[in-house]
Amino acid sequence: MTAVIRRNSGSSGGRWIRARYPGRCHCGRQILPGDLALYFPIGKKLSCRACGRVDAMRISDDDLIAIIKAR
């Protein structure tokens, strides 16, 4: 059986968006409308591009660990 993974589509995982409104990353950087940001629906949090890359890698690692444990 092959596991199918949909990255960044779950409610706990983030997804890349273009910001419509100004906001702030957890690192303190300002996110302006039109900027690329990683959005987390749970908690309605944003990550700037730099932090978002790290967060996206962390999500990928969590997905990989879940697959390994499922086997």
C-alpha positions as CSV (number, residue, x, y, z in Angstrom):
1,M,0.0,0.0,0.0
2,T,1.3,3.4,-0.9
3,A,0.8,6.4,1.4
4,V,-0.4,9.6,-0.3
5,I,0.7,12.8,1.3
6,R,-0.8,16.2,0.5
7,R,1.8,18.7,1.7
8,N,0.7,22.0,3.2
9,S,-3.0,21.2,2.7
10,G,-4.0,20.0,6.2
11,S,-5.5,22.2,8.8
12,S,-2.4,22.0,11.0
13,G,0.0,22.6,8.2
14,G,0.6,26.0,6.6
15,R,0.1,27.1,3.0
16,W,1.9,29.7,1.0
17,I,-0.3,32.8,0.2
18,R,0.1,36.3,-1.1
19,A,-0.8,38.6,1.9
20,R,-3.9,40.8,1.3
21,Y,-3.4,42.7,4.5
22,P,-0.4,43.9,6.5
23,G,0.7,41.7,9.3
24,R,3.8,40.6,11.3
25,C,5.8,37.4,11.3
26,H,6.6,35.7,14.7
27,C,10.2,37.0,14.2
28,G,8.9,40.6,14.2
29,R,9.3,41.4,10.4
30,Q,6.5,43.3,8.8
31,I,4.5,41.5,6.1
32,L,3.0,43.9,3.5
33,P,0.1,43.2,1.1
34,G,1.4,41.3,-1.9
35,D,4.3,39.7,0.1
36,L,4.6,35.9,0.0
37,A,3.9,34.4,3.4
38,L,3.3,31.0,5.0
39,Y,-0.2,31.1,6.6
40,F,-1.2,28.7,9.4
41,P,-5.0,28.5,9.7
42,I,-4.9,27.2,13.2
43,G,-4.0,30.2,15.3
44,K,-4.1,32.4,12.1
45,K,-0.4,33.0,12.2
46,L,1.9,34.2,9.4
47,S,5.6,33.5,8.7
48,C,7.7,35.7,6.4
49,R,9.5,34.1,3.5
50,A,12.7,33.5,5.5
51,C,10.9,32.0,8.5
52,G,8.4,30.3,6.3
53,R,11.1,28.2,4.6
54,V,12.2,26.9,7.9
55,D,8.7,26.3,9.0
56,A,7.9,24.5,5.8
57,M,10.9,22.2,6.2
58,R,9.8,21.5,9.8
59,I,6.3,20.5,8.5
60,S,7.9,18.2,5.8
61,D,10.0,16.6,8.5
62,D,6.9,15.9,10.6
63,D,5.2,14.4,7.6
64,L,8.2,12.1,7.0
65,I,8.3,11.0,10.6
66,A,4.5,10.2,10.5
67,I,5.1,8.0,7.4
68,I,8.0,6.2,9.0
69,K,5.9,5.5,12.1
70,A,2.9,4.3,10.0
71,R,5.0,1.5,8.4
